[in-house]
Amino acid sequence: MKNSVISVFDTSIASYNIGNQIIMDAVRTEVMDLFSDSFVLSLPIEDIKTNARHYNAMSSISFVGGTNILNSDIRKYRQWDLSLHNIIMLSDIVLLGCGWWQYEEQPVTRYTRWAFDRILSKQYIHSVRDEYTKNKLATIGIDSINTGCPTLWRITDDVVKRIPKEKKNSVVVTLTDYNRNKERDIKLLDICLRNYDTVYLFPQGTGDIPYIEELGYADRFQFISPQIAAYNTILESGDVDYVGTRLHAGIRALQKSVRSFIIGIDNRAKEMARDFGLPVLDENRIEELEDWIACPYNLNLNIPFERIELWKQQFRI
């Protein structure tokens, strides 16, 4: 596909959640690697206008990158700008590590099924984040491969081997402003304050700092700038663990060979822990966190490298 145009619907555009930037870093890495001789364009996902539709039409392949973009009724919950006009105009989009919004008992609506059938590629097999998403898509006849989130794809055995076994002196903590549980979060913060000399707070969303202030803990932490570069610097310091409810902040820690303790508060963390061995502690077992961080770190990831390569191979033919 030399000199072709590849477009990527970028879920970090106009998003306040820095986790989407972490996802899109990985998405861009994989797309640029696959299509090193192509023009790669970033398109918005939440406000799709004439230019985005035009570039989708002229692209050899269009991807939508990561995050929990799929759900059973797009008329009720829409992270993706799938207006009727866009459903009619968009086409041949390939999912890259996408996931289902939440656990949903309801079947996919006829309207949503029609929309996905119309806009998603039938030429290529899609890449999804977890088995739950794969099974949901299968109910409406869409083939996919469970590759996990692309943020996992380069966490090799060598990366895991460099993760220290013993607890560090410092820790980076995250909370989630849109999923608040004061009892759970206070226990998390108190455990970190008891067990680490220095506690940093990384605000991944715009509501995280007000939430910490509401809890009455704002003066007990060192705040990190809410930018990925600042977070990377702390992780690369060599004397820090990660503890928090933000899934992709925890995955970024693993990418940097940092001990990571993710508190599972939604289906994303729980499903990826089940499928790939991510270090996730269910929120209902938060009391076990103190013992967990005190023990030698033992991580047994099960990243599906063969399935990832199988998915990639279809674009190399």
Beta strands, then each sheet from edge to edge (+ up, - down):
strand 1: 5-10
strand 2: 39-44
strand 3: 61-65
strand 4: 93-98
strand 5: 126-128
strand 6: 144-146
strand 7: 170-174
strand 8: 198-201
strand 9: 222-223
strand 10: 240-244
strand 11: 260-264
strand 12: 280-282
sheet 1: 2+ 1+ 3+ 4+ 5+ 6+
sheet 2: 9+ 8+ 7+ 10+ 11+ 12+
end
